[in-house]
Amino acid sequence: MSDVFAYLILAIGIVGFYFIFRVLRQFDPRGSEDEARAFFDEHGHWPDQTPEEAEEERRRLASVYSLAEPDDDGYV
């Protein structure tokens, strides 16, 4: 009788490992990030942002960070 339980536990373990292996193989944590970057490159804002929100963020960042202009010698 204990052999039956041992085989049952072994079978459940094998199926469990197989299921975990398949799920982890299909999981791509960077896939959605790459899609979001492609969207940004095409549209100029992130997928969860409206164009108005993106423009406001650009204005806010432009007021904080300024681009340095090089002098006559080419130094910034």
PQR file with spaces between the fields and no chain letter, atoms N, CA, C, O and H, PARSE charges and radii, in Angstrom:
ATOM       1  N    MET     1       0.813   -1.184    0.000 -0.4000 1.5000
ATOM       2  CA   MET     1       0.000    0.000    0.000 -0.0000 2.0000
ATOM       3  C    MET     1       0.861    1.256    0.000  0.5500 1.7000
ATOM       4  O    MET     1       0.516    2.225   -0.676 -0.5500 1.4000
ATOM       5  N    SER     2       1.963    1.272    0.731 -0.4000 1.5000
ATOM       6  CA   SER     2       2.823    2.454    0.777 -0.0000 2.0000
ATOM       7  C    SER     2       3.499    2.689   -0.569  0.5500 1.7000
ATOM       8  O    SER     2       3.827    3.824   -0.913 -0.5500 1.4000
ATOM       9  H    SER     2       2.244    0.485    1.280  0.4000 1.0000
ATOM      10  N    ASP     3       3.710    1.596   -1.341 -0.4000 1.5000
ATOM      11  CA   ASP     3       4.293    1.765   -2.671 -0.0000 2.0000
ATOM      12  C    ASP     3       3.356    2.540   -3.581  0.5500 1.7000
ATOM      13  O    ASP     3       3.811    3.333   -4.405 -0.5500 1.4000
ATOM      14  H    ASP     3       3.444    0.673   -1.061  0.4000 1.0000
ATOM      15  N    VAL     4       2.072    2.325   -3.447 -0.4000 1.5000
ATOM      16  CA   VAL     4       1.090    3.037   -4.272 -0.0000 2.0000
ATOM      17  C    VAL     4       1.156    4.531   -3.972  0.5500 1.7000
ATOM      18  O    VAL     4       1.135    5.352   -4.889 -0.5500 1.4000
ATOM      19  H    VAL     4       1.702    1.681   -2.778  0.4000 1.0000
ATOM      20  N    PHE     5       1.236    4.884   -2.696 -0.4000 1.5000
ATOM      21  CA   PHE     5       1.335    6.291   -2.328 -0.0000 2.0000
ATOM      22  C    PHE     5       2.648    6.902   -2.816  0.5500 1.7000
ATOM      23  O    PHE     5       2.676    8.057   -3.241 -0.5500 1.4000
ATOM      24  H    PHE     5       1.253    4.218   -1.951  0.4000 1.0000
ATOM      25  N    ALA     6       3.709    6.147   -2.758 -0.4000 1.5000
ATOM      26  CA   ALA     6       5.007    6.637   -3.225 -0.0000 2.0000
ATOM      27  C    ALA     6       4.957    6.921   -4.725  0.5500 1.7000
ATOM      28  O    ALA     6       5.461    7.949   -5.178 -0.5500 1.4000
ATOM      29  H    ALA     6       3.687    5.209   -2.413  0.4000 1.0000
ATOM      30  N    TYR     7       4.350    6.012   -5.500 -0.4000 1.5000
ATOM      31  CA   TYR     7       4.229    6.243   -6.937 -0.0000 2.0000
ATOM      32  C    TYR     7       3.300    7.415   -7.235  0.5500 1.7000
ATOM      33  O    TYR     7       3.542    8.181   -8.168 -0.5500 1.4000
ATOM      34  H    TYR     7       3.941    5.177   -5.132  0.4000 1.0000
ATOM      35  N    LEU     8       2.253    7.552   -6.454 -0.4000 1.5000
ATOM      36  CA   LEU     8       1.318    8.659   -6.639 -0.0000 2.0000
ATOM      37  C    LEU     8       2.026    9.995   -6.364  0.5500 1.7000
ATOM      38  O    LEU     8       1.879   10.948   -7.129 -0.5500 1.4000
ATOM      39  H    LEU     8       2.056    6.929   -5.697  0.4000 1.0000
ATOM      40  N    ILE     9       2.775   10.054   -5.295 -0.4000 1.5000
ATOM      41  CA   ILE     9       3.514   11.283   -4.958 -0.0000 2.0000
ATOM      42  C    ILE     9       4.562   11.564   -6.025  0.5500 1.7000
ATOM      43  O    ILE     9       4.768   12.720   -6.397 -0.5500 1.4000
ATOM      44  H    ILE     9       2.894    9.280   -4.673  0.4000 1.0000
ATOM      45  N    LEU    10       5.224   10.534   -6.521 -0.4000 1.5000
ATOM      46  CA   LEU    10       6.209   10.708   -7.580 -0.0000 2.0000
ATOM      47  C    LEU    10       5.547   11.272   -8.838  0.5500 1.7000
ATOM      48  O    LEU    10       6.070   12.199   -9.455 -0.5500 1.4000
ATOM      49  H    LEU    10       5.057    9.596   -6.219  0.4000 1.0000
ATOM      50  N    ALA    11       4.408   10.718   -9.212 -0.4000 1.5000
ATOM      51  CA   ALA    11       3.693   11.194  -10.402 -0.0000 2.0000
ATOM      52  C    ALA    11       3.251   12.642  -10.223  0.5500 1.7000
ATOM      53  O    ALA    11       3.379   13.446  -11.146 -0.5500 1.4000
ATOM      54  H    ALA    11       3.983    9.965   -8.710  0.4000 1.0000
ATOM      55  N    ILE    12       2.733   12.980   -9.049 -0.4000 1.5000
ATOM      56  CA   ILE    12       2.306   14.362   -8.801 -0.0000 2.0000
ATOM      57  C    ILE    12       3.512   15.304   -8.867  0.5500 1.7000
ATOM      58  O    ILE    12       3.413   16.407   -9.406 -0.5500 1.4000
ATOM      59  H    ILE    12       2.628   12.327   -8.299  0.4000 1.0000
ATOM      60  N    GLY    13       4.632   14.872   -8.326 -0.4000 1.5000
ATOM      61  CA   GLY    13       5.840   15.691   -8.374 -0.0000 2.0000
ATOM      62  C    GLY    13       6.336   15.924   -9.782  0.5500 1.7000
ATOM      63  O    GLY    13       6.728   17.038  -10.130 -0.5500 1.4000
ATOM      64  H    GLY    13       4.712   13.977   -7.888  0.4000 1.0000
ATOM      65  N    ILE    14       6.323   14.887  -10.592 -0.4000 1.5000
ATOM      66  CA   ILE    14       6.784   15.010  -11.980 -0.0000 2.0000
ATOM      67  C    ILE    14       5.869   15.940  -12.757  0.5500 1.7000
ATOM      68  O    ILE    14       6.341   16.804  -13.496 -0.5500 1.4000
ATOM      69  H    ILE    14       6.004   13.982  -10.309  0.4000 1.0000
ATOM      70  N    VAL    15       4.559   15.769  -12.596 -0.4000 1.5000
ATOM      71  CA   VAL    15       3.605   16.650  -13.283 -0.0000 2.0000
ATOM      72  C    VAL    15       3.777   18.084  -12.790  0.5500 1.7000
ATOM      73  O    VAL    15       3.715   19.020  -13.588 -0.5500 1.4000
ATOM      74  H    VAL    15       4.175   15.067  -11.996  0.4000 1.0000
ATOM      75  N    GLY    16       3.990   18.269  -11.499 -0.4000 1.5000
ATOM      76  CA   GLY    16       4.192   19.610  -10.947 -0.0000 2.0000
ATOM      77  C    GLY    16       5.432   20.278  -11.507  0.5500 1.7000
ATOM      78  O    GLY    16       5.386   21.440  -11.910 -0.5500 1.4000
ATOM      79  H    GLY    16       4.040   17.509  -10.851  0.4000 1.0000
ATOM      80  N    PHE    17       6.543   19.551  -11.535 -0.4000 1.5000
ATOM      81  CA   PHE    17       7.767   20.112  -12.104 -0.0000 2.0000
ATOM      82  C    PHE    17       7.599   20.424  -13.583  0.5500 1.7000
ATOM      83  O    PHE    17       8.097   21.444  -14.060 -0.5500 1.4000
ATOM      84  H    PHE    17       6.580   18.607  -11.208  0.4000 1.0000
ATOM      85  N    TYR    18       6.912   19.571  -14.305 -0.4000 1.5000
ATOM      86  CA   TYR    18       6.669   19.813  -15.724 -0.0000 2.0000
ATOM      87  C    TYR    18       5.854   21.089  -15.909  0.5500 1.7000
ATOM      88  O    TYR    18       6.168   21.904  -16.777 -0.5500 1.4000
ATOM      89  H    TYR    18       6.508   18.742  -13.918  0.4000 1.0000
ATOM      90  N    PHE    19       4.817   21.268  -15.104 -0.4000 1.5000
ATOM      91  CA   PHE    19       3.974   22.446  -15.196 -0.0000 2.0000
ATOM      92  C    PHE    19       4.777   23.710  -14.861  0.5500 1.7000
ATOM      93  O    PHE    19       4.677   24.706  -15.578 -0.5500 1.4000
ATOM      94  H    PHE    19       4.563   20.607  -14.398  0.4000 1.0000
ATOM      95  N    ILE    20       5.558   23.685  -13.800 -0.4000 1.5000
ATOM      96  CA   ILE    20       6.365   24.827  -13.407 -0.0000 2.0000
ATOM      97  C    ILE    20       7.385   25.152  -14.498  0.5500 1.7000
ATOM      98  O    ILE    20       7.592   26.319  -14.829 -0.5500 1.4000
ATOM      99  H    ILE    20       5.639   22.876  -13.218  0.4000 1.0000
ATOM     100  N    PHE    21       8.014   24.131  -15.048 -0.4000 1.5000
ATOM     101  CA   PHE    21       8.986   24.331  -16.121 -0.0000 2.0000
ATOM     102  C    PHE    21       8.345   25.002  -17.329  0.5500 1.7000
ATOM     103  O    PHE    21       8.924   25.923  -17.904 -0.5500 1.4000
ATOM     104  H    PHE    21       7.846   23.182  -14.779  0.4000 1.0000
ATOM     105  N    ARG    22       7.158   24.552  -17.717 -0.4000 1.5000
ATOM     106  CA   ARG    22       6.473   25.135  -18.880 -0.0000 2.0000
ATOM     107  C    ARG    22       6.077   26.576  -18.633  0.5500 1.7000
ATOM     108  O    ARG    22       6.215   27.418  -19.521 -0.5500 1.4000
ATOM     109  H    ARG    22       6.688   23.804  -17.249  0.4000 1.0000
ATOM     110  N    VAL    23       5.587   26.873  -17.437 -0.4000 1.5000
ATOM     111  CA   VAL    23       5.178   28.241  -17.125 -0.0000 2.0000
ATOM     112  C    VAL    23       6.397   29.165  -17.113  0.5500 1.7000
ATOM     113  O    VAL    23       6.341   30.266  -17.660 -0.5500 1.4000
ATOM     114  H    VAL    23       5.475   26.190  -16.716  0.4000 1.0000
ATOM     115  N    LEU    24       7.487   28.732  -16.503 -0.4000 1.5000
ATOM     116  CA   LEU    24       8.675   29.570  -16.438 -0.0000 2.0000
ATOM     117  C    LEU    24       9.319   29.767  -17.805  0.5500 1.7000
ATOM     118  O    LEU    24       9.923   30.808  -18.062 -0.5500 1.4000
ATOM     119  H    LEU    24       7.533   27.837  -16.059  0.4000 1.0000
ATOM     120  N    ARG    25       9.197   28.792  -18.666 -0.4000 1.5000
ATOM     121  CA   ARG    25       9.760   28.924  -20.007 -0.0000 2.0000
ATOM     122  C    ARG    25       9.020   29.963  -20.832  0.5500 1.7000
ATOM     123  O    ARG    25       9.623   30.639  -21.666 -0.5500 1.4000
ATOM     124  H    ARG    25       8.707   27.946  -18.457  0.4000 1.0000
ATOM     125  N    GLN    26       7.734   30.093  -20.608 -0.4000 1.5000
ATOM     126  CA   GLN    26       6.942   31.042  -21.375 -0.0000 2.0000
ATOM     127  C    GLN    26       6.981   32.443  -20.778  0.5500 1.7000
ATOM     128  O    GLN    26       6.569   33.399  -21.434 -0.5500 1.4000
ATOM     129  H    GLN    26       7.245   29.544  -19.930  0.4000 1.0000
ATOM     130  N    PHE    27       7.457   32.582  -19.569 -0.4000 1.5000
ATOM     131  CA   PHE    27       7.480   33.870  -18.887 -0.0000 2.0000
ATOM     132  C    PHE    27       8.642   34.700  -19.403  0.5500 1.7000
ATOM     133  O    PHE    27       9.793   34.268  -19.331 -0.5500 1.4000
ATOM     134  H    PHE    27       7.792   31.805  -19.036  0.4000 1.0000
ATOM     135  N    ASP    28       8.353   35.889  -19.923 -0.4000 1.5000
ATOM     136  CA   ASP    28       9.384   36.797  -20.421 -0.0000 2.0000
ATOM     137  C    ASP    28       9.201   38.148  -19.744  0.5500 1.7000
ATOM     138  O    ASP    28       8.342   38.931  -20.151 -0.5500 1.4000
ATOM     139  H    ASP    28       7.418   36.239  -19.981  0.4000 1.0000
ATOM     140  N    PRO    29       9.999   38.434  -18.715 -0.5600 1.5000
ATOM     141  CA   PRO    29       9.789   39.682  -17.986  0.2800 2.0000
ATOM     142  C    PRO    29      10.124   40.925  -18.799  0.5500 1.7000
ATOM     143  O    PRO    29       9.635   42.009  -18.480 -0.5500 1.4000
ATOM     144  N    ARG    30      10.943   40.802  -19.837 -0.4000 1.5000
ATOM     145  CA   ARG    30      11.317   41.972  -20.618 -0.0000 2.0000
ATOM     146  C    ARG    30      10.449   42.170  -21.846  0.5500 1.7000
ATOM     147  O    ARG    30      10.585   43.179  -22.538 -0.5500 1.4000
ATOM     148  H    ARG    30      11.341   39.921  -20.095  0.4000 1.0000
ATOM     149  N    GLY    31       9.558   41.226  -22.131 -0.4000 1.5000
ATOM     150  CA   GLY    31       8.738   41.344  -23.330 -0.0000 2.0000
ATOM     151  C    GLY    31       7.858   42.575  -23.330  0.5500 1.7000
ATOM     152  O    GLY    31       7.806   43.299  -24.324 -0.5500 1.4000
ATOM     153  H    GLY    31       9.448   40.406  -21.569  0.4000 1.0000
ATOM     154  N    SER    32       7.171   42.820  -22.235 -0.4000 1.5000
ATOM     155  CA   SER    32       6.289   43.981  -22.176 -0.0000 2.0000
ATOM     156  C    SER    32       7.102   45.277  -22.160  0.5500 1.7000
ATOM     157  O    SER    32       6.650   46.297  -22.680 -0.5500 1.4000
ATOM     158  H    SER    32       7.214   42.231  -21.427  0.4000 1.0000
ATOM     159  N    GLU    33       8.287   45.244  -21.571 -0.4000 1.5000
ATOM     160  CA   GLU    33       9.137   46.440  -21.559 -0.0000 2.0000
ATOM     161  C    GLU    33       9.586   46.785  -22.974  0.5500 1.7000
ATOM     162  O    GLU    33       9.597   47.956  -23.354 -0.5500 1.4000
ATOM     163  H    GLU    33       8.654   44.415  -21.149  0.4000 1.0000
ATOM     164  N    ASP    34       9.956   45.772  -23.755 -0.4000 1.5000
ATOM     165  CA   ASP    34      10.372   46.015  -25.140 -0.0000 2.0000
ATOM     166  C    ASP    34       9.216   46.554  -25.972  0.5500 1.7000
ATOM     167  O    ASP    34       9.410   47.438  -26.806 -0.5500 1.4000
ATOM     168  H    ASP    34       9.948   44.821  -23.447  0.4000 1.0000
ATOM     169  N    GLU    35       8.016   46.027  -25.749 -0.4000 1.5000
ATOM     170  CA   GLU    35       6.841   46.522  -26.465 -0.0000 2.0000
ATOM     171  C    GLU    35       6.554   47.970  -26.088  0.5500 1.7000
ATOM     172  O    GLU    35       6.199   48.772  -26.952 -0.5500 1.4000
ATOM     173  H    GLU    35       7.858   45.309  -25.071  0.4000 1.0000
ATOM     174  N    ALA    36       6.700   48.315  -24.816 -0.4000 1.5000
ATOM     175  CA   ALA    36       6.461   49.690  -24.376 -0.0000 2.0000
ATOM     176  C    ALA    36       7.488   50.632  -24.989  0.5500 1.7000
ATOM     177  O    ALA    36       7.143   51.747  -25.382 -0.5500 1.4000
ATOM     178  H    ALA    36       6.988   47.663  -24.114  0.4000 1.0000
ATOM     179  N    ARG    37       8.752   50.202  -25.077 -0.4000 1.5000
ATOM     180  CA   ARG    37       9.782   51.052  -25.689 -0.0000 2.0000
ATOM     181  C    ARG    37       9.519   51.248  -27.183  0.5500 1.7000
ATOM     182  O    ARG    37       9.739   52.339  -27.710 -0.5500 1.4000
ATOM     183  H    ARG    37       9.032   49.296  -24.758  0.4000 1.0000
ATOM     184  N    ALA    38       9.057   50.214  -27.862 -0.4000 1.5000
ATOM     185  CA   ALA    38       8.713   50.350  -29.282 -0.0000 2.0000
ATOM     186  C    ALA    38       7.544   51.324  -29.455  0.5500 1.7000
ATOM     187  O    ALA    38       7.532   52.127  -30.388 -0.5500 1.4000
ATOM     188  H    ALA    38       8.879   49.328  -27.435  0.4000 1.0000
ATOM     189  N    PHE    39       6.567   51.248  -28.555 -0.4000 1.5000
ATOM     190  CA   PHE    39       5.441   52.179  -28.592 -0.0000 2.0000
ATOM     191  C    PHE    39       5.936   53.606  -28.381  0.5500 1.7000
ATOM     192  O    PHE    39       5.509   54.524  -29.080 -0.5500 1.4000
ATOM     193  H    PHE    39       6.577   50.596  -27.797  0.4000 1.0000
ATOM     194  N    PHE    40       6.846   53.793  -27.409 -0.4000 1.5000
ATOM     195  CA   PHE    40       7.391   55.125  -27.137 -0.0000 2.0000
ATOM     196  C    PHE    40       8.128   55.669  -28.355  0.5500 1.7000
ATOM     197  O    PHE    40       7.965   56.837  -28.708 -0.5500 1.4000
ATOM     198  H    PHE    40       7.194   53.047  -26.842  0.4000 1.0000
ATOM     199  N    ASP    41       8.941   54.824  -29.002 -0.4000 1.5000
ATOM     200  CA   ASP    41       9.681   55.264  -30.185 -0.0000 2.0000
ATOM     201  C    ASP    41       8.744   55.691  -31.310  0.5500 1.7000
ATOM     202  O    ASP    41       9.043   56.624  -32.055 -0.5500 1.4000
ATOM     203  H    ASP    41       9.073   53.875  -28.715  0.4000 1.0000
ATOM     204  N    GLU    42       7.625   55.013  -31.427 -0.4000 1.5000
ATOM     205  CA   GLU    42       6.687   55.314  -32.514 -0.0000 2.0000
ATOM     206  C    GLU    42       5.806   56.516  -32.199  0.5500 1.7000
ATOM     207  O    GLU    42       5.557   57.342  -33.077 -0.5500 1.4000
ATOM     208  H    GLU    42       7.382   54.255  -30.821  0.4000 1.0000
ATOM     209  N    HIS    43       5.325   56.629  -30.946 -0.4000 1.5000
ATOM     210  CA   HIS    43       4.323   57.644  -30.608 -0.0000 2.0000
ATOM     211  C    HIS    43       4.860   58.817  -29.795  0.5500 1.7000
ATOM     212  O    HIS    43       4.217   59.866  -29.746 -0.5500 1.4000
ATOM     213  H    HIS    43       5.527   55.958  -30.233  0.4000 1.0000
ATOM     214  N    GLY    44       6.011   58.672  -29.160 -0.4000 1.5000
ATOM     215  CA   GLY    44       6.569   59.768  -28.386 -0.0000 2.0000
ATOM     216  C    GLY    44       6.075   59.849  -26.956  0.5500 1.7000
ATOM     217  O    GLY    44       6.404   60.798  -26.244 -0.5500 1.4000
ATOM     218  H    GLY    44       6.534   57.820  -29.199  0.4000 1.0000
ATOM     219  N    HIS    45       5.294   58.878  -26.521 -0.4000 1.5000
ATOM     220  CA   HIS    45       4.861   58.817  -25.122 -0.0000 2.0000
ATOM     221  C    HIS    45       4.657   57.364  -24.752  0.5500 1.7000
ATOM     222  O    HIS    45       4.534   56.501  -25.622 -0.5500 1.4000
ATOM     223  H    HIS    45       5.026   58.107  -27.099  0.4000 1.0000
ATOM     224  N    TRP    46       4.620   57.095  -23.438 -0.4000 1.5000
ATOM     225  CA   TRP    46       4.463   55.720  -22.954 -0.0000 2.0000
ATOM     226  C    TRP    46       3.024   55.258  -23.143  0.5500 1.7000
ATOM     227  O    TRP    46       2.117   56.086  -23.225 -0.5500 1.4000
ATOM     228  H    TRP    46       4.720   57.796  -22.732  0.4000 1.0000
ATOM     229  N    PRO    47       2.802   53.945  -23.214 -0.5600 1.5000
ATOM     230  CA   PRO    47       1.448   53.433  -23.443  0.2800 2.0000
ATOM     231  C    PRO    47       0.439   53.849  -22.367  0.5500 1.7000
ATOM     232  O    PRO    47      -0.745   53.998  -22.669 -0.5500 1.4000
ATOM     233  N    ASP    48       0.877   54.037  -21.139 -0.4000 1.5000
ATOM     234  CA   ASP    48      -0.071   54.405  -20.085 -0.0000 2.0000
ATOM     235  C    ASP    48      -0.181   55.919  -19.908  0.5500 1.7000
ATOM     236  O    ASP    48      -0.768   56.383  -18.930 -0.5500 1.4000
ATOM     237  H    ASP    48       1.839   53.916  -20.894  0.4000 1.0000
ATOM     238  N    GLN    49       0.373   56.693  -20.839 -0.4000 1.5000
ATOM     239  CA   GLN    49       0.324   58.149  -20.798 -0.0000 2.0000
ATOM     240  C    GLN    49      -0.493   58.672  -21.958  0.5500 1.7000
ATOM     241  O    GLN    49      -0.494   58.093  -23.044 -0.5500 1.4000
ATOM     242  H    GLN    49       0.850   56.316  -21.634  0.4000 1.0000
ATOM     243  N    THR    50      -1.186   59.768  -21.721 -0.4000 1.5000
ATOM     244  CA   THR    50      -1.828   60.459  -22.842 -0.0000 2.0000
ATOM     245  C    THR    50      -0.796   61.406  -23.443  0.5500 1.7000
ATOM     246  O    THR    50       0.178   61.753  -22.775 -0.5500 1.4000
ATOM     247  H    THR    50      -1.185   60.239  -20.839  0.4000 1.0000
ATOM     248  N    PRO    51      -0.987   61.827  -24.679 -0.5600 1.5000
ATOM     249  CA   PRO    51      -0.031   62.784  -25.265  0.2800 2.0000
ATOM     250  C    PRO    51       0.063   64.084  -24.449  0.5500 1.7000
ATOM     251  O    PRO    51       1.130   64.691  -24.362 -0.5500 1.4000
ATOM     252  N    GLU    52      -1.052   64.500  -23.859 -0.4000 1.5000
ATOM     253  CA   GLU    52      -1.038   65.715  -23.041 -0.0000 2.0000
ATOM     254  C    GLU    52      -0.178   65.534  -21.791  0.5500 1.7000
ATOM     255  O    GLU    52       0.573   66.434  -21.416 -0.5500 1.4000
ATOM     256  H    GLU    52      -1.919   64.007  -23.929  0.4000 1.0000
ATOM     257  N    GLU    53      -0.288   64.374  -21.150 -0.4000 1.5000
ATOM     258  CA   GLU    53       0.536   64.096  -19.967 -0.0000 2.0000
ATOM     259  C    GLU    53       2.019   64.053  -20.335  0.5500 1.7000
ATOM     260  O    GLU    53       2.866   64.528  -19.579 -0.5500 1.4000
ATOM     261  H    GLU    53      -0.898   63.642  -21.455  0.4000 1.0000
ATOM     262  N    ALA    54       2.323   63.487  -21.490 -0.4000 1.5000
ATOM     263  CA   ALA    54       3.719   63.413  -21.930 -0.0000 2.0000
ATOM     264  C    ALA    54       4.267   64.806  -22.201  0.5500 1.7000
ATOM     265  O    ALA    54       5.411   65.097  -21.851 -0.5500 1.4000
ATOM     266  H    ALA    54       1.634   63.101  -22.105  0.4000 1.0000
ATOM     267  N    GLU    55       3.475   65.666  -22.814 -0.4000 1.5000
ATOM     268  CA   GLU    55       3.919   67.030  -23.082 -0.0000 2.0000
ATOM     269  C    GLU    55       4.129   67.807  -21.780  0.5500 1.7000
ATOM     270  O    GLU    55       5.096   68.558  -21.658 -0.5500 1.4000
ATOM     271  H    GLU    55       2.546   65.430  -23.099  0.4000 1.0000
ATOM     272  N    GLU    56       3.239   67.632  -20.822 -0.4000 1.5000
ATOM     273  CA   GLU    56       3.399   68.282  -19.515 -0.0000 2.0000
ATOM     274  C    GLU    56       4.671   67.807  -18.818  0.5500 1.7000
ATOM     275  O    GLU    56       5.388   68.605  -18.214 -0.5500 1.4000
ATOM     276  H    GLU    56       2.454   67.022  -20.922  0.4000 1.0000
ATOM     277  N    GLU    57       4.949   66.510  -18.901 -0.4000 1.5000
ATOM     278  CA   GLU    57       6.172   65.980  -18.296 -0.0000 2.0000
ATOM     279  C    GLU    57       7.404   66.548  -18.977  0.5500 1.7000
ATOM     280  O    GLU    57       8.386   66.868  -18.307 -0.5500 1.4000
ATOM     281  H    GLU    57       4.367   65.861  -19.391  0.4000 1.0000
ATOM     282  N    ARG    58       7.369   66.681  -20.309 -0.4000 1.5000
ATOM     283  CA   ARG    58       8.500   67.265  -21.030 -0.0000 2.0000
ATOM     284  C    ARG    58       8.733   68.714  -20.605  0.5500 1.7000
ATOM     285  O    ARG    58       9.873   69.134  -20.410 -0.5500 1.4000
ATOM     286  H    ARG    58       6.571   66.421  -20.854  0.4000 1.0000
ATOM     287  N    ARG    59       7.637   69.483  -20.462 -0.4000 1.5000
ATOM     288  CA   ARG    59       7.765   70.868  -20.017 -0.0000 2.0000
ATOM     289  C    ARG    59       8.334   70.950  -18.606  0.5500 1.7000
ATOM     290  O    ARG    59       9.194   71.785  -18.326 -0.5500 1.4000
ATOM     291  H    ARG    59       6.710   69.142  -20.620  0.4000 1.0000
ATOM     292  N    ARG    60       7.857   70.090  -17.727 -0.4000 1.5000
ATOM     293  CA   ARG    60       8.325   70.093  -16.343 -0.0000 2.0000
ATOM     294  C    ARG    60       9.817   69.741  -16.285  0.5500 1.7000
ATOM     295  O    ARG    60      10.583   70.378  -15.561 -0.5500 1.4000
ATOM     296  H    ARG    60       7.158   69.412  -17.954  0.4000 1.0000
ATOM     297  N    LEU    61      10.219   68.726  -17.048 -0.4000 1.5000
ATOM     298  CA   LEU    61      11.630   68.336  -17.056 -0.0000 2.0000
ATOM     299  C    LEU    61      12.506   69.400  -17.713  0.5500 1.7000
ATOM     300  O    LEU    61      13.644   69.610  -17.292 -0.5500 1.4000
ATOM     301  H    LEU    61       9.597   68.208  -17.636  0.4000 1.0000
ATOM     302  N    ALA    62      11.991   70.068  -18.731 -0.4000 1.5000
ATOM     303  CA   ALA    62      12.769   71.115  -19.396 -0.0000 2.0000
ATOM     304  C    ALA    62      13.007   72.292  -18.461  0.5500 1.7000
ATOM     305  O    ALA    62      14.029   72.969  -18.568 -0.5500 1.4000
ATOM     306  H    ALA    62      11.066   69.898  -19.073  0.4000 1.0000
ATOM     307  N    SER    63      12.068   72.546  -17.538 -0.4000 1.5000
ATOM     308  CA   SER    63      12.274   73.651  -16.600 -0.0000 2.0000
ATOM     309  C    SER    63      13.310   73.292  -15.541  0.5500 1.7000
ATOM     310  O    SER    63      13.945   74.182  -14.975 -0.5500 1.4000
ATOM     311  H    SER    63      11.238   71.996  -17.450  0.4000 1.0000
ATOM     312  N    VAL    64      13.486   72.023  -15.270 -0.4000 1.5000
ATOM     313  CA   VAL    64      14.449   71.592  -14.255 -0.0000 2.0000
ATOM     314  C    VAL    64      15.821   71.369  -14.871  0.5500 1.7000
ATOM     315  O    VAL    64      16.831   71.794  -14.309 -0.5500 1.4000
ATOM     316  H    VAL    64      12.969   71.301  -15.729  0.4000 1.0000
ATOM     317  N    TYR    65      15.865   70.711  -16.012 -0.4000 1.5000
ATOM     318  CA   TYR    65      17.122   70.388  -16.675 -0.0000 2.0000
ATOM     319  C    TYR    65      17.262   71.259  -17.906  0.5500 1.7000
ATOM     320  O    TYR    65      16.336   71.364  -18.710 -0.5500 1.4000
ATOM     321  H    TYR    65      15.044   70.366  -16.468  0.4000 1.0000
ATOM     322  N    SER    66      18.405   71.876  -18.051 -0.4000 1.5000
ATOM     323  CA   SER    66      18.641   72.672  -19.252 -0.0000 2.0000
ATOM     324  C    SER    66      19.780   72.031  -20.041  0.5500 1.7000
ATOM     325  O    SER    66      20.679   71.405  -19.478 -0.5500 1.4000
ATOM     326  H    SER    66      19.158   71.791  -17.398  0.4000 1.0000
ATOM     327  N    LEU    67      19.715   72.204  -21.332 -0.4000 1.5000
ATOM     328  CA   LEU    67      20.771   71.689  -22.189 -0.0000 2.0000
ATOM     329  C    LEU    67      21.903   72.694  -22.213  0.5500 1.7000
ATOM     330  O    LEU    67      21.678   73.888  -22.411 -0.5500 1.4000
ATOM     331  H    LEU    67      18.985   72.712  -21.789  0.4000 1.0000
ATOM     332  N    ALA    68      23.096   72.222  -22.015 -0.4000 1.5000
ATOM     333  CA   ALA    68      24.262   73.096  -22.025 -0.0000 2.0000
ATOM     334  C    ALA    68      24.708   73.326  -23.460  0.5500 1.7000
ATOM     335  O    ALA    68      24.763   72.397  -24.266 -0.5500 1.4000
ATOM     336  H    ALA    68      23.278   71.252  -21.854  0.4000 1.0000
ATOM     337  N    GLU    69      25.020   74.564  -23.760 -0.4000 1.5000
ATOM     338  CA   GLU    69      25.504   74.917  -25.092 -0.0000 2.0000
ATOM     339  C    GLU    69      27.029   74.986  -25.050  0.5500 1.7000
ATOM     340  O    GLU    69      27.591   75.511  -24.089 -0.5500 1.4000
ATOM     341  H    GLU    69      24.975   75.318  -23.105  0.4000 1.0000
ATOM     342  N    PRO    70      27.696   74.475  -26.058 -0.5600 1.5000
ATOM     343  CA   PRO    70      29.163   74.547  -26.061  0.2800 2.0000
ATOM     344  C    PRO    70      29.645   75.977  -26.319  0.5500 1.7000
ATOM     345  O    PRO    70      28.987   76.749  -27.016 -0.5500 1.4000
ATOM     346  N    ASP    71      30.782   76.309  -25.757 -0.4000 1.5000
ATOM     347  CA   ASP    71      31.342   77.636  -26.005 -0.0000 2.0000
ATOM     348  C    ASP    71      32.124   77.618  -27.325  0.5500 1.7000
ATOM     349  O    ASP    71      32.059   76.645  -28.076 -0.5500 1.4000
ATOM     350  H    ASP    71      31.316   75.682  -25.191  0.4000 1.0000
ATOM     351  N    ASP    72      32.843   78.669  -27.594 -0.4000 1.5000
ATOM     352  CA   ASP    72      33.572   78.780  -28.877 -0.0000 2.0000
ATOM     353  C    ASP    72      34.641   77.700  -29.047  0.5500 1.7000
ATOM     354  O    ASP    72      34.982   77.317  -30.165 -0.5500 1.4000
ATOM     355  H    ASP    72      32.897   79.459  -26.984  0.4000 1.0000
ATOM     356  N    ASP    73      35.166   77.216  -27.910 -0.4000 1.5000
ATOM     357  CA   ASP    73      36.192   76.179  -27.981 -0.0000 2.0000
ATOM     358  C    ASP    73      35.599   74.787  -28.054  0.5500 1.7000
ATOM     359  O    ASP    73      36.338   73.817  -28.221 -0.5500 1.4000
ATOM     360  H    ASP    73      34.889   77.527  -27.001  0.4000 1.0000
ATOM     361  N    GLY    74      34.284   74.659  -27.935 -0.4000 1.5000
ATOM     362  CA   GLY    74      33.618   73.365  -28.002 -0.0000 2.0000
ATOM     363  C    GLY    74      33.429   72.703  -26.666  0.5500 1.7000
ATOM     364  O    GLY    74      32.988   71.556  -26.596 -0.5500 1.4000
ATOM     365  H    GLY    74      33.683   75.447  -27.800  0.4000 1.0000
ATOM     366  N    TYR    75      33.763   73.426  -25.576 -0.4000 1.5000
ATOM     367  CA   TYR    75      33.579   72.876  -24.238 -0.0000 2.0000
ATOM     368  C    TYR    75      32.190   73.197  -23.714  0.5500 1.7000
ATOM     369  O    TYR    75      31.625   74.255  -23.990 -0.5500 1.4000
ATOM     370  H    TYR    75      34.121   74.358  -25.633  0.4000 1.0000
ATOM     371  N    VAL    76      31.671   72.274  -22.970 -0.4000 1.5000
ATOM     372  CA   VAL    76      30.345   72.489  -22.383 -0.0000 2.0000
ATOM     373  C    VAL    76      30.493   73.011  -20.988  0.5500 1.7000
ATOM     374  O    VAL    76      29.494   73.261  -20.313 -0.5500 1.4000
ATOM     375  H    VAL    76      32.129   71.414  -22.746  0.4000 1.0000
